[in-house]
Amino acid sequence: MSIFQTIILSVVEGITEFLPISSTGHMIITSSLMGIEKDAFTKLFEIAVQLGAILSVVVLYWKKFFDFSRGQFYLKLIVAVIPALLLGALFSEKIDNLLESPTVVAIAFVAGGVILLFVDNIFKASTIDTDKDISFGKGFIIGIWQCLAMIPGVSRSAASIIGGMQQKLTRRLAAEFSFFLAVPTMAAATGYKLLKAYKATPEMLKDKHNLIALGLGNVIAFIVAMIAIKFFITYLQKHGFKLFGWYRIIAGIVLLILIYTGKIAQ
């Protein structure tokens, strides 16, 4: 993977990680369009670069993240992340196989897009506007919703935000809780992948080129994600999800055409 390809993938990750359009799906599509070989390091990079993006949440919301007087806030995140940790541990290999399928991504894009067109009207009765009012039960259910994102193209952000709205959270709070939940979820996924890669092929993480790619990728993803989060929160409060729904539908249809015409491998 070249430096140029590293930069492009990192920008894509930073833009899409917190928007409801699936960062994993876009990484798969981008890799396919650029002809990047799906070797062990590429697969690792697509997961590890998410660490830079999620660190942007810690920086942007550092007052909330490091307010240690709010002990229940941390406990709620732990409870919410349990479903993803359990399913990730049980179905790791099957998930890895799905991560190689543009067809799965395309179908998930379209299906998720249709849902986003109507989600604002479906979940209108939002009564919870502060994380203090999110119960442990609601946090756990949002965590279950998040597990839908194990299917590439579904979008972790979209699944957990919709889960939050289904639990009566306002759009803003549902989005923020989704961002907070990304930190332990993606930190655990990245740590697991790095440890697994080091045990399998330790030389891969000692290679200078690979280390530069990981470092550069995380820095770029961090900067771009900070900008994307600020845009998303502002836009979501004013306009809702319809734009993202139409984008997903159009992107999914275009991807299916590219797959059908052989431009992208299934």
C-alpha positions as CSV (number, residue, x, y, z in Angstrom):
1,M,0.0,0.0,0.0
2,S,1.5,3.3,-1.1
3,I,1.6,6.6,0.9
4,F,-1.0,8.0,-1.5
5,Q,-3.3,5.1,-0.9
6,T,-2.7,5.4,2.8
7,I,-3.7,9.1,2.8
8,I,-6.9,8.4,0.7
9,L,-8.1,5.6,2.9
10,S,-7.4,7.6,6.1
11,V,-9.4,10.6,4.8
12,V,-12.3,8.3,3.9
13,E,-12.1,6.8,7.4
14,G,-12.1,10.2,9.1
15,I,-15.1,11.4,7.1
16,T,-17.2,8.3,7.3
17,E,-16.6,6.9,10.8
18,F,-19.2,9.0,12.5
19,L,-21.5,9.7,9.7
20,P,-24.4,7.1,9.2
21,I,-23.0,5.9,5.9
22,S,-20.6,3.1,7.0
23,S,-16.8,3.7,7.3
24,T,-16.1,0.0,6.8
25,G,-18.2,-0.1,3.6
26,H,-16.4,2.9,2.2
27,M,-13.0,1.5,3.0
28,I,-13.9,-1.7,1.2
29,I,-15.1,0.2,-1.8
30,T,-12.1,2.6,-1.8
31,S,-9.7,-0.3,-1.5
32,S,-11.4,-2.1,-4.4
33,L,-11.4,1.0,-6.7
34,M,-7.7,1.7,-6.0
35,G,-6.8,-2.0,-6.6
36,I,-5.3,-2.4,-3.2
37,E,-4.4,-6.0,-2.5
38,K,-6.3,-7.5,0.4
39,D,-3.3,-8.7,2.3
40,A,-2.9,-9.1,6.0
41,F,-1.6,-5.6,6.6
42,T,-4.4,-3.9,4.5
43,K,-7.0,-5.7,6.6
44,L,-5.2,-4.6,9.8
45,F,-4.9,-1.0,8.6
46,E,-8.6,-0.7,7.8
47,I,-9.3,-1.6,11.4
48,A,-6.4,0.1,13.2
49,V,-6.8,3.5,11.4
50,Q,-10.2,3.8,13.3
51,L,-8.2,4.4,16.5
52,G,-7.2,7.9,15.2
53,A,-10.9,8.7,14.4
54,I,-12.2,7.7,17.8
55,L,-9.5,9.7,19.6
56,S,-11.1,12.7,18.0
57,V,-14.2,12.0,20.2
58,V,-12.1,12.0,23.3
59,V,-10.5,15.4,22.4
60,L,-13.8,17.1,21.3
61,Y,-15.7,15.8,24.4
62,W,-12.8,15.8,26.8
63,K,-14.7,17.6,29.5
64,K,-17.3,14.8,29.6
65,F,-14.9,12.0,29.1
66,F,-12.6,13.0,31.9
67,D,-15.2,14.1,34.4
68,F,-14.5,11.3,36.9
69,S,-17.4,12.5,39.1
70,R,-19.8,11.0,36.6
71,G,-19.0,7.3,37.4
72,Q,-22.3,6.0,36.0
73,F,-21.4,7.5,32.6
74,Y,-18.5,5.1,32.3
75,L,-20.5,2.2,33.6
76,K,-23.2,2.8,31.1
77,L,-20.6,2.7,28.3
78,I,-19.2,-0.6,29.6
79,V,-22.7,-2.1,29.7
80,A,-23.5,-0.8,26.2
81,V,-20.3,-2.3,24.7
82,I,-20.8,-5.8,26.1
83,P,-23.0,-7.1,23.2
84,A,-20.4,-6.1,20.6
85,L,-17.6,-7.6,22.6
86,L,-19.4,-10.9,23.0
87,L,-20.6,-11.2,19.4
88,G,-17.2,-10.0,18.1
89,A,-15.4,-12.7,20.1
90,L,-17.9,-15.4,18.9
91,F,-18.1,-14.5,15.2
92,S,-14.7,-12.9,14.5
93,E,-13.8,-15.2,11.5
94,K,-17.3,-14.8,9.9
95,I,-17.1,-11.1,10.3
96,D,-13.7,-11.0,8.7
97,N,-15.0,-12.9,5.7
98,L,-17.9,-10.5,5.3
99,L,-15.4,-7.6,5.3
100,E,-14.2,-8.8,1.9
101,S,-17.6,-8.6,0.2
102,P,-18.5,-5.4,-1.8
103,T,-21.9,-7.1,-2.6
104,V,-22.8,-7.3,1.1
105,V,-21.8,-3.6,1.4
106,A,-24.0,-2.6,-1.6
107,I,-27.1,-4.3,-0.3
108,A,-26.6,-2.9,3.2
109,F,-26.1,0.6,1.7
110,V,-29.5,0.5,0.0
111,A,-31.4,-1.2,2.8
112,G,-29.9,1.2,5.4
113,G,-30.6,4.2,3.1
114,V,-34.3,3.3,2.9
115,I,-34.5,3.1,6.7
116,L,-32.8,6.5,7.1
117,L,-35.4,8.2,4.9
118,F,-38.1,7.4,7.4
119,V,-36.3,7.2,10.7
120,D,-37.0,10.9,11.6
121,N,-40.7,10.3,11.3
122,I,-40.7,6.9,13.0
123,F,-38.9,8.1,16.2
124,K,-40.5,11.5,16.9
125,A,-41.3,11.1,20.6
126,S,-37.9,11.9,22.0
127,T,-38.0,12.7,25.7
128,I,-34.4,12.1,26.9
129,D,-31.9,14.9,26.3
130,T,-29.2,14.2,28.9
131,D,-27.0,11.2,29.4
132,K,-27.9,11.1,33.1
133,D,-31.4,9.9,32.0
134,I,-30.0,7.0,30.0
135,S,-30.6,3.9,32.1
136,F,-28.4,0.9,32.1
137,G,-31.1,-1.0,30.3
138,K,-31.4,1.6,27.5
139,G,-27.6,1.6,27.2
140,F,-27.5,-2.2,26.8
141,I,-30.3,-2.1,24.1
142,I,-28.4,0.6,22.2
143,G,-25.4,-1.7,22.4
144,I,-27.4,-4.5,20.8
145,W,-28.4,-2.2,18.0
146,Q,-24.8,-1.3,17.5
147,C,-24.1,-5.0,16.8
148,L,-25.9,-4.7,13.5
149,A,-22.9,-2.8,12.2
150,M,-20.9,-6.1,12.2
151,I,-22.5,-6.5,8.8
152,P,-20.3,-4.3,6.5
153,G,-22.2,-1.4,5.1
154,V,-24.7,-1.1,7.9
155,S,-22.8,1.7,9.7
156,R,-22.0,1.5,13.5
157,S,-23.0,5.2,13.8
158,A,-26.3,4.7,12.1
159,A,-27.2,1.6,14.0
160,S,-26.4,3.0,17.5
161,I,-28.0,6.4,16.7
162,I,-31.2,4.7,15.6
163,G,-31.0,2.5,18.6
164,G,-30.7,5.6,20.8
165,M,-33.7,7.3,19.1
166,Q,-35.7,4.1,19.5
167,Q,-35.0,4.4,23.2
168,K,-36.4,7.9,23.2
169,L,-33.1,9.8,23.1
170,T,-33.1,13.1,21.1
171,R,-31.1,13.1,17.8
172,R,-28.3,15.1,19.4
173,L,-28.0,12.9,22.4
174,A,-28.3,9.7,20.4
175,A,-25.5,10.9,18.1
176,E,-23.3,11.9,21.1
177,F,-23.8,8.6,22.9
178,S,-23.0,6.8,19.7
179,F,-19.7,8.7,19.5
180,F,-18.9,7.9,23.2
181,L,-19.7,4.3,22.6
182,A,-17.4,4.2,19.6
183,V,-14.4,4.7,21.9
184,P,-14.5,1.5,24.0
185,T,-15.9,-0.5,21.0
186,M,-13.3,0.5,18.4
187,A,-10.5,0.6,21.0
188,A,-11.2,-3.1,21.8
189,A,-11.5,-4.1,18.2
190,T,-8.3,-2.3,17.3
191,G,-6.4,-3.7,20.2
192,Y,-7.6,-7.3,19.5
193,K,-6.6,-7.0,15.8
194,L,-3.2,-5.6,16.6
195,L,-2.5,-8.3,19.2
196,K,-3.8,-11.0,16.8
197,A,-1.6,-9.6,14.0
198,Y,1.5,-9.4,16.2
199,K,1.0,-13.1,17.4
200,A,0.5,-14.3,13.8
201,T,3.1,-12.2,12.0
202,P,5.2,-10.1,14.4
203,E,7.4,-8.9,11.6
204,M,4.4,-7.1,10.0
205,L,4.3,-4.7,12.9
206,K,8.1,-4.2,12.9
207,D,8.2,-3.2,9.3
208,K,9.1,0.5,9.0
209,H,6.9,1.1,6.0
210,N,3.9,-0.4,7.8
211,L,4.5,1.6,11.0
212,I,4.7,4.8,9.0
213,A,1.4,3.9,7.3
214,L,-0.3,3.3,10.6
215,G,1.0,6.4,12.2
216,L,0.2,8.7,9.2
217,G,-3.2,7.1,8.8
218,N,-4.2,7.6,12.4
219,V,-3.1,11.3,12.4
220,I,-5.0,12.0,9.2
221,A,-8.1,10.1,10.4
222,F,-8.0,12.0,13.7
223,I,-7.9,15.5,12.1
224,V,-10.6,14.7,9.4
225,A,-12.9,13.0,12.0
226,M,-12.9,16.1,14.2
227,I,-14.2,18.2,11.3
228,A,-16.7,15.5,10.3
229,I,-18.2,15.3,13.9
230,K,-18.7,19.0,14.2
231,F,-20.5,19.1,10.8
232,F,-22.6,16.1,11.5
233,I,-23.9,17.2,14.9
234,T,-24.9,20.7,13.5
235,Y,-26.5,19.2,10.3
236,L,-28.3,16.4,12.2
237,Q,-30.0,18.8,14.6
238,K,-31.3,21.0,11.7
239,H,-32.1,18.6,8.9
240,G,-32.2,15.0,10.1
241,F,-31.1,11.8,8.2
242,K,-32.8,12.1,4.8
243,L,-29.7,13.3,2.9
244,F,-27.7,10.4,4.3
245,G,-30.4,8.0,3.3
246,W,-30.5,9.2,-0.3
247,Y,-26.7,9.1,-0.4
248,R,-26.6,5.5,0.8
249,I,-29.3,4.4,-1.8
250,I,-27.5,6.1,-4.7
251,A,-24.0,4.8,-3.6
252,G,-25.4,1.3,-3.1
253,I,-27.0,1.3,-6.6
254,V,-23.8,2.6,-8.2
255,L,-21.8,-0.1,-6.4
256,L,-24.1,-2.8,-7.6
257,I,-23.7,-1.6,-11.2
258,L,-19.9,-1.6,-10.8
259,I,-20.0,-5.1,-9.4
260,Y,-22.4,-6.3,-12.2
261,T,-20.2,-4.8,-14.9
262,G,-17.1,-6.3,-13.4
263,K,-15.5,-3.0,-12.4
264,I,-15.4,-4.2,-8.8
265,A,-15.0,-7.9,-7.8
266,Q,-17.8,-9.5,-5.8
